[in-house]
Structure formats: structure tokens, C-alpha cells
Amino acid sequence: MQKQIFFLVCFGFTISSFAQDTLQTVKIENQTRSLKRASHLTTNTTLITSKEFLKAACCNLAESFETNPSIDVNFSDALTGTKQIKMLGLTSPYLMITEENVPSVRGASQAYGLSFTPGTWVESIQITKGAGSVVNGFESISGQINTELIKPINDIPFFLNVYGSSDARFELNTHFNTKISNKWSSSLFLHGNTRTIKTDMNNDGFMDNPLAKQVNVMNRYQYYNAEKGLVSFINFRYMNDKKLSGQTDFDKDRDNLTNHFWGSEINTERLDIATKVGYIFKDMPFQSIGFQNAFNTHNQSSYFGLNQYNINQKSVYSNLIFNSIINNTMHKFATGLNFTFDKYQEAVAVSNFSNDFNRIDNSIGAFFEYTYDNTTNFSVILGGRIDNHNRLGTFVTPRVHLRYNAWTKGIWRASIGRGKRMANIFAENQSLLASNRSFEILNTNGNAYGLNPEIAWNYGVSFNQKFTLFGKSADAGFDLYRTDFQSQVVVDLYQSAQQVLFYNLIGKSFANSLQVDFNIELIKHLDLRAAYKFYDIQTDFISGTSERPLQAKHRFFANIGFETHKQKNAGQWKFDFTYNWTGEQKLPNTKIPLSHDHFEAYSPAYSLLNAQITKVFSSVFELYIGAENIGNYTQHNAILGAENPFGTRFDASIVYAPIFGQMYYGGLRYKIK
């Protein structure tokens, strides 16, 4: 019984058959590799433990994928320093991003939400390619990223992390944990980061990184009663984040919303409250019930030069899940109900229009997911849900996952699924506000901004083979996925250099993704990961069929990690090197008549090299130093029209490479166990 409850605690209450399998693998991973594809799961899932986050400057969730080939990380614009992630060639709105299987980064938080979860709070991450589980909702199209936070019952009494970098960013993380009683434990997480010095390495008159300040606090309670089969969590979180960017001479008190100097402020305040209760039936450990509830309010006020954007979102989410078996444990099922409520107050003021887009979204859905697993060579997950949405109507979401062990250590997987979502066109494309393009919405008959919902089918097949090469453990495989859009909101940057158009897809839009992996332990404690990725992503725009902008067709990734043997008195050294090569990318239309200041049709290819060295003095203290962009590659002419930011040529939204050159950092970690 205690073992069953421990599994439930670790995975944060998504107690479906899908989640229970994932959970057991997470436990194994803590004892072995920090990043590994889960071999026994039906879904194509990669597991990342907290050990992996220590290999790079993982200050927040957006920066925690630098050493993982499944996720592509890019800067979203030349001003805010915000990193954007992509999977299967599609941006984060097409991913379902959850925290302990409760939807988290969505709606108003799409642009910056990944930077609101500090890396030190994270216990593990599960990355699932393709259609996700129907238990978590209907919005997932290209995959799911689920974050598990550190559990109070397993946490240490005290943790301290101090970080500083050459780009004037400083960060402090402290965790306090206490055992209140035999059944109650509590953790207090405190995070703060700041950047107070203006930097302009490329001498274009604009700050390369924003001045910033974030305060983030979470108080987390856990109840654990093994005798009764009960476990529960209560979370309270408050976050305040401020960013100031623009010209180095910009003064927010003097120049905001004037044309004296160009500047931008993004101020975000967020409150989250979440509760979870799980019960495992005493005489039937295979049967359980869980109830998740979450409330959050997200308030952002911002301006970008003379453009203004304000959004407030209040959300409620509830999910009731029941798990059991049919005859025996080879036949499992999860079923339940969930409810979502979102109230938006959104105001947009740009050069060509000013409007409020206030709305309410609510939906109620029922799901059923059946799993057959003979525990040897075959498993299948058949899932479906039906939802009623006040603006999307009533619709069905089917999803299927298959796993087949064709031969020893050779695993095939396949999946197919449908996803549906409402595009929040301004929240998801805030980087375009850092330009003087006019905004045009060409359709007026849809249910959101006059646009129709996005609907897509995702199909995928993958293979992974473990083997021995020259006496060393190795594995290789591939992932092949295709996303077909039946309906899509097209963001068109090709029609004109002075416009961004939003309209419903007329024609075809698809994303093909191929990834080939190879991993090997070269010698004891020396591991190599390598991956090549090819993307073919095309959309029918008004001007014709074209590649999606700012998406490289070819990418190559390699990571080498080495650890010395642990010695009682000498401690341990850890070395990590990561290499990323990004091929040329199709760029938006930037040609304006009578102007020679524009980008070429394609960006040049480039390489990035990051490295980190960690000295572990003992189980309680370690120091680390590192460098990013060691080759000092930066994008030439990152901001078009920088000399006249209020002119028609100004555009800071087109970023295909780093803006800041070499960056060095260091820090320490201290624990009381």
C-alpha cells in the first residue's frame, strides 16, 4: 500500500494508467540516467530528472531544455530576452504544458509563462511527442510537457542556490522544508532575479537584454496517510515580474508612450491556488480516485513603443479521475470529468486600431481511456473524450497510442490523435508588437477575434534500439511525425513588410518532423548524445505556399557529459559541453520601397557552443561556472530601423540567432540534509 501511495505522490495525481507507468519510470531514472526515453511506456515519452537541469544555466523552465534534443529553444524577439520553445517544428501554443498534470502555460501566459517557473523548483519533466492523453484535455496538438515540482515529503530541510552572469543577471533561490506532523509536510520556495545594468554589445542603441525584476513565492503543503490511502496537496503561489527594454536612453518615467525614445515595459502579476486529493482503495490498490482543482489570476499591463497591450485572465480548472481495471491488471481504464472556465479582459491599441476583446470561455468534458498492456511486447492506449464548449460547440477528441517490442530491446511506437484550440492571437504573438507593422484581421465570422478555431490531426511513428557497440552501451532511433491542419489561424508576415495579417487557413498547412538520435557511453562516466532534425513545414498563405518563417529545416545537436568518480575527500568534477547547429531559416518580408535596410530571404546558418564545469565538494556544497555562446556568434542587424524606432521600417521581432554574445556565469548550491 505504501508503495502505491508513493507512486501516486510522485506523479502529482494524474492517476490514469498512462500516468502510473510514467511514474514508475521516473523512480528508475533517479537511479540511472538524467535523461532517457522511457522504454516500457506506450507513449513516446522522454524523462528528464533534476540532475539534468544542473548541466546548464537552468534558471527557469524555458531554459531547462538546452541539453535536450527533443525541444528547440529560440529567442522570441530582440528586446525581451524571452526564450520560446518548439516541438515537432510547432511553437508552444500547440503544446499542452502542464504542471503536475494541471494545464499551466496557456492563454495570457503563453508568451512568458515558461519563465515563471524557477528551475530549482522542478523535480522532473516528462516530454511526450504527438497527441497526449485525453485525461488532460483536448488542446494538445504536437505534444505535452508535464512538470513535476519537488514534493514536501521528499524535500530536504534547506536549499540555497546563488547565480550571477556577465549579462548582469543575478538570481537567488532558497527552499525551506519542515515536517509539521506525522502526516503533514510543508515547503516554502523563494525565488528572486534581477538585471540592473544596461548592455548594448552590438551598439545599435538598444539594450540587448531587458532590465528585469521577478519575485516568486510558493508555499506548498502535503498530507500523506498511508493507512487510509490518502494523499493531498495545497499550493499557494504569488509572482510579480517586471521587464523594461528599449533604447539605452529610455527613461520610463519621462518617455513612456512618447516618441522621445523607444521603450517597453511588461509588468505581470500572477496568483495561483491549487488543491489535489487522491485516494487509493484500501483492499484494491489498483483502484484509485483523484480530484484536482486550480484557480489563477494573471494580470499583464504592457506597452511596446506606442503600442499598448493589457490582458487579465481569471481561470478555474477541475478534473475528477477514476482509475480501475477490467478483470485483471492487463486491462486498465481511466475515466472522469473536467471543467474549465476562462474570463479574459484584453485591450489592444496599435497604430491602426484600438479594441477590447473581452470574452468568456468555458467547457465541460468527459473522457475514457483504456489501456491494454501485457507487460512484455505490446501495449495500446485507446482514448476519447467529448466536450461542450460555449464557443467551440460539442465535439469529440479521439487518440490512440501503440507500443510493440518487435525484438530484443527494439521498440516501435505509433500514435494518432486530434486536437482543437482557440488561438489567442495577441497573447501568443506579443513579439510582433515590438514593430511598427499594422495589425489586420481579415475574417469576422469566427468565434474568437472573428477567426475559426484551430483543428489538427497528428500522426507519428518512432523506433528505438538499444545495443552494445565496442563493448559500450548505446541506443539509436528515430521519430517521424506529421501534423495536418484542418483549420488554422494563419499569421502572415509575407504579404507586406508593414503588416501582420491574421486569417483563417484556405488550403493546406502541415508540419513534417524527423529526428534521428544516437546515444553512447564512450567510456565509463563519459556520455555522448547526438541528434539530427529535419523539418518540412509549409502553409498556404495569400501570396502562395511557403515555409513557415523563422523555422530552420535542418538542425544538429550534440552533448558530451563527463563525471569523475566520486571520492570521499576530493569530491567530484562534472563537465558538460553542448553544441547546436541551426541551418538557414526563411525570414519574413522586410522589403520596403526606397529602403535598402532589410533582411535577405534566408538567414545564414550558425553554430553555438555552451559549456559548464561543476565542482562537487560534498553532498551539501558545490560550485559551478559556465559559458554560453562561446564562439560569440550574434545576429547582424538584429533590429531593423533602429536609428528611427518610430519610423515605418522599425522591426525588433525578427530574431533568428542570439543578440547577446559570449555570456559567462557562475553560482553555488548549498544544502542542509
Summary of the structure (lengths in Angstrom):
residues: 673
radius of gyration: 24.3
end to end distance: 27.0
largest distance: 79.1
contacts: 2351
relative contact order: 0.12
helix: 8%
strand: 57%
